[in-house]
Amino acid sequence: MTTNNVVPSDTVPSRKPRIVHSKASWRNLVSQYEAGSLTQKSFCQQHQISIGSFHKWRYRFKQDDNASHFIDISKAIDPRHHTSESAVDQESPVWQVELELGQGIILRVRSI
């Protein structure tokens, strides 16, 4: 016959209460880390935060920052958005925008 060992609740080590940080709080923590010289592990230990959560939030902010650099060029290359016909140079090259993406890949956007 097996018995279950039940430890009385007053002797079970308690967990630290979980602290929920707001997005603004995480942004502040990530900024502090990037301005400092601590390793990620040391920083997380010092601020009593999970390194996994820290990585997740740091990645999110990096993605947000990259997404904020989007530039809408559709009005710049579409002649229908110009106010006068003289604004559209008839002798301009067919390709208005050219992006070199690396590994020999070039993306060209041409005007309508």
Secondary structure, DSSP 8 states (H G I E B T S, - for coil): --------GGGS----------HHHHHHHHHHHHHS---HHHHHHHTT--HHHHHHHHHHHHHHHHHTT----HHHH-GGGSSSGGGS-TTS-SEEEEEEEETTEEEEEE--
